[in-house]
Amino acid sequence: MNISIIGGDSRIAKLAEMYAEEECNVYTYGLEKYFNYCNKIENNIEEINSKELENNLNRSKQYENIFLCNSLESAVTKSNCIISGMPFTKDNITVNAPFAKEEIKLEKLKSILFAENTNKKFFAGGIPKDYFYEKETKKLENIDLIDLLQIEELTILNAIPTVEGTIKIAIEQREETIHESNVLICGYGRIGKILCDRFSKLGANVYCVARKESDLAWIREKRYTPLIYSELPNFAGKIDIIINTVPHIVLTETQLKLFNKNVLIIDVASNPGGIDKADAQKLGLKVITALGIPGKEMPKTAGKYIKEVVDSKL
């Protein structure tokens, strides 16, 4: 079986290794900094013809069946299953590829995909609908676009390494135990639910602020302290850790000035996040923006979850 991987972070690199261990041929583009080049490629790349580079030398040292393709076209055309990052893009211009030696333009990838006449499955997290779905509708007949962020199973599983990574940050950044600390969780979605559970089991006093009446009822049922935002003044002074999961601003100077100067704030929500960073900085509060925790802290587990979903769709 052949698998093509375009860009992505550490979890996608781990995914490539997992497929290689199952004896698949894995063709990658945009993971060059992750997989080691041999010295001949690094030092004499201009002297090696493209055929030699592609077929003989440009491979991962650790896995003989992971091939580092020397062109985007080569990687795309090598297989009928193409996997890219989570998120797929951060700017709607380039593929999210922190390990690439050069930028991978969405426009170029799209043109190569749409030029293909064979049926392909394309997996990525957060595929821009206005970019891939509307402009070339007729050419999408042979491309099955599967947005990983729209798969509920994966988003739930992905919350687990996010939560564990957040706990790791909280432990590393403080000189006190989680036990008996007062922890405020903003939001009671997938990540918020698990955060409340894990911090509670570590012995923290958990406060959770939410808007929906149903969420507040569930928070109360779980024996955490439910709060609405207007109640924060009554509790802010004793909070030791704030963790935000809401992807829009919920804490501005009005609320932030109520907390003590030593409070640790961790924002795990996607941009713009829920903490007004400028207001926090003005008040001298420490804010850690922790994006992409699964890829940074638990890439192997996160990669395994992605693989399970991809396998189920193939």
C-alpha positions in Angstrom: 0.0 0.0 0.0 1.2 3.5 -0.8 0.6 6.6 1.4 1.5 10.2 0.5 2.0 12.7 3.3 2.2 16.5 2.6 3.4 18.7 5.4 2.1 18.4 8.9 3.6 18.6 12.4 5.2 15.9 14.6 2.0 13.9 14.9 1.8 13.6 11.1 5.5 12.6 11.0 4.7 9.9 13.6 1.8 8.8 11.5 4.3 8.3 8.6 6.4 6.1 10.8 3.4 4.1 11.8 2.5 3.4 8.2 6.1 2.5 7.4 6.1 0.0 10.3 3.1 -1.7 8.6 5.3 -2.0 5.5 3.5 0.7 3.5 5.5 2.8 1.1 5.3 6.3 2.5 6.0 9.2 0.2 6.5 12.5 2.0 6.9 16.2 1.0 7.3 18.9 3.7 8.8 16.7 6.4 12.4 17.2 5.4 13.5 18.7 8.7 12.0 15.9 10.7 13.6 13.0 8.8 17.3 13.1 8.5 18.9 13.6 5.1 22.1 11.6 4.5 25.2 13.8 4.2 25.4 13.3 0.4 22.0 14.9 0.0 22.7 17.7 2.5 26.1 18.7 1.1 25.8 17.9 -2.6 22.1 18.2 -3.5 22.9 20.3 -6.6 25.2 17.6 -8.0 22.6 14.7 -7.8 20.2 14.3 -10.6 16.5 14.1 -9.7 16.1 10.5 -10.6 18.9 9.4 -8.3 17.6 11.6 -5.6 14.1 10.3 -5.8 14.8 6.6 -6.2 18.0 5.9 -4.2 19.1 8.5 -1.7 16.2 10.6 -0.5 14.8 8.4 2.2 14.5 8.5 6.0 17.6 6.9 7.6 15.4 5.1 10.1 12.8 3.7 7.7 13.8 2.4 4.3 10.2 2.7 3.0 9.8 6.4 3.9 10.7 8.4 0.8 11.4 12.1 1.0 10.2 13.3 -2.4 12.0 16.1 -4.1 8.8 17.6 -5.5 5.3 18.2 -4.5 4.1 16.6 -7.7 6.0 13.4 -7.0 4.5 13.0 -3.6 0.9 13.6 -4.7 1.1 11.3 -7.7 2.7 8.3 -5.8 -0.5 7.1 -4.1 -4.3 7.4 -4.0 -4.3 8.3 -0.2 -2.9 11.7 0.7 -2.7 13.0 4.2 -1.9 16.5 5.4 -1.8 18.4 8.7 -4.0 19.4 11.5 -4.6 22.2 10.9 -4.2 21.9 7.2 -3.3 25.7 6.9 -3.0 28.6 9.3 -3.1 31.4 6.7 -5.1 30.0 3.8 -2.1 30.5 1.6 0.4 27.8 2.6 0.1 24.3 3.9 0.9 23.9 7.6 4.4 22.4 7.3 6.8 23.4 10.1 9.3 20.7 9.0 9.4 21.7 5.3 12.5 23.2 3.7 10.4 25.6 1.8 6.8 26.8 1.8 4.1 24.6 0.2 1.5 26.8 -1.5 -2.1 25.8 -1.4 -2.6 27.0 -4.9 0.1 24.7 -6.2 -1.2 21.7 -4.3 -4.7 22.3 -5.5 -3.6 22.5 -9.1 -1.8 19.2 -8.8 -4.7 17.5 -7.1 -7.2 18.6 -9.6 -5.0 17.6 -12.5 -5.1 14.0 -11.4 -7.4 11.6 -13.2 -7.3 8.8 -10.6 -9.6 8.6 -7.6 -7.9 9.9 -4.5 -8.8 10.4 -0.9 -7.4 13.6 0.7 -7.3 13.9 4.5 -6.5 17.1 6.4 -7.8 19.0 9.4 -9.7 22.2 8.5 -9.9 22.2 4.7 -10.9 25.7 3.6 -14.3 25.2 2.0 -14.3 28.4 0.0 -11.0 27.4 -1.5 -11.3 23.7 -2.3 -15.1 23.2 -2.6 -16.4 26.0 -4.7 -13.8 27.1 -7.2 -13.2 23.8 -9.0 -16.4 21.9 -8.3 -16.4 19.9 -11.5 -12.9 18.7 -11.0 -13.6 17.4 -7.5 -15.3 14.3 -8.8 -12.2 12.2 -8.4 -11.0 13.8 -5.1 -12.7 12.7 -1.9 -11.9 15.5 0.6 -12.2 14.3 4.2 -11.9 17.0 6.8 -10.5 15.4 10.0 -11.7 18.3 12.2 -15.3 17.4 11.2 -15.0 13.9 12.5 -16.5 13.9 16.0 -14.6 10.7 17.1 -11.2 12.3 16.3 -12.0 15.7 18.0 -13.0 13.9 21.2 -9.9 11.7 21.1 -7.7 14.7 20.3 -9.0 16.4 23.5 -7.2 13.8 25.6 -3.6 14.7 24.7 -4.6 18.4 24.8 -5.7 18.0 28.4 -2.7 16.0 29.5 -0.4 18.5 27.9 -2.2 21.3 29.7 -1.7 19.6 33.0 2.0 19.1 32.2 2.3 22.9 31.5 0.5 23.7 34.8 2.8 21.5 36.8 6.0 22.8 35.2 5.0 26.5 35.5 4.1 26.4 39.2 5.9 25.7 42.4 2.8 24.4 44.1 0.8 21.2 43.7 -2.3 20.9 41.7 -3.8 19.3 44.8 -5.8 21.9 46.7 -5.2 24.6 44.0 -8.2 26.6 42.8 -8.6 26.0 39.0 -10.9 28.0 36.8 -11.9 26.4 33.5 -13.5 28.7 30.9 -15.9 26.7 28.7 -17.5 23.3 29.1 -17.0 21.8 25.6 -15.1 18.6 24.8 -11.8 19.9 26.2 -13.4 21.7 29.1 -15.3 18.6 30.3 -12.1 16.5 30.4 -10.1 19.3 32.0 -12.6 19.5 34.8 -12.5 15.8 35.3 -8.7 15.4 35.4 -8.0 18.4 37.6 -10.7 17.3 40.0 -9.1 13.8 40.2 -5.8 15.5 41.0 -7.4 17.1 44.0 -8.0 20.6 42.7 -11.0 22.7 43.5 -12.6 23.1 40.1 -14.6 26.1 39.0 -16.1 26.2 35.6 -17.6 29.2 33.9 -20.1 28.6 31.1 -23.0 30.3 29.4 -25.5 27.6 28.6 -27.9 26.6 31.4 -27.6 22.9 30.4 -23.8 23.2 30.8 -24.1 24.8 34.2 -26.4 22.1 35.3 -23.9 19.4 34.2 -21.1 21.2 36.0 -23.2 21.3 39.1 -24.1 17.6 38.8 -20.3 16.7 38.6 -19.8 18.5 41.8 -17.6 21.3 40.3 -18.5 24.9 41.1 -20.6 26.4 38.2 -20.2 30.0 37.4 -21.5 32.6 35.0 -19.2 35.4 33.9 -20.9 38.0 36.0 -20.1 35.9 39.1 -16.3 36.0 38.6 -15.8 39.0 40.9 -16.9 36.8 43.8 -14.3 34.1 43.1 -11.4 35.6 41.1 -9.2 36.6 44.0 -8.6 33.0 45.1 -8.1 31.4 41.7 -4.6 30.0 41.1 -4.9 28.7 37.5 -7.1 29.8 34.7 -7.5 27.6 31.6 -9.4 28.9 28.7 -10.9 26.6 26.0 -13.2 29.2 24.4 -12.1 30.3 20.9 -13.3 33.9 21.3 -12.4 36.6 23.8 -14.2 36.1 27.1 -11.7 37.6 29.6 -10.7 41.3 29.1 -9.2 43.9 31.4 -12.5 44.2 33.3 -12.3 40.5 34.4 -8.5 40.0 34.4 -7.8 42.8 36.9 -9.9 40.9 39.4 -7.4 38.0 39.6 -4.2 38.0 41.7 -0.9 38.9 40.0 0.5 35.3 40.4 -2.4 33.5 38.6 -1.2 31.2 35.8 -3.3 31.6 32.7 -3.1 28.9 30.0 -5.1 29.5 26.7 -5.5 26.3 24.7 -8.2 27.7 22.4 -7.6 28.3 18.7 -6.9 31.9 17.6 -7.8 34.5 18.8 -8.2 32.5 22.0 -10.3 33.7 25.0 -7.8 35.9 26.8 -7.2 39.5 25.7 -3.4 39.1 25.6 -2.7 42.9 25.4 -4.9 43.5 28.5 -3.1 40.7 30.4 0.3 42.0 29.5 -0.7 45.5 30.6 -1.8 44.1 34.0 1.4 42.0 34.3 -0.3 38.7 34.1 1.4 35.6 32.8 -0.4 34.0 29.8 0.8 30.9 28.1 -0.7 30.4 24.6 -0.7 26.6 24.2 -1.7 25.8 20.6 -1.2 22.5 18.9 -0.5 20.6 22.2 -1.1 17.1 20.8 1.5 17.7 18.1 4.0 19.2 20.5 3.6 17.1 23.6 2.0 13.8 22.6 2.6 13.4 18.9 2.7 9.6 18.9 -0.7 9.2 20.6 -2.2 12.0 18.4 -0.8 10.3 15.3 -2.3 7.0 16.3 -5.8 8.6 16.7 -5.5 10.2 13.2 -4.4 6.8 11.8 -7.4 5.0 13.3 -9.7 7.5 11.5 -7.9 7.4 8.2 -7.8 3.6 8.2 -11.6 3.5 8.9 -12.2 5.6 5.8 -9.9 3.7 3.4 
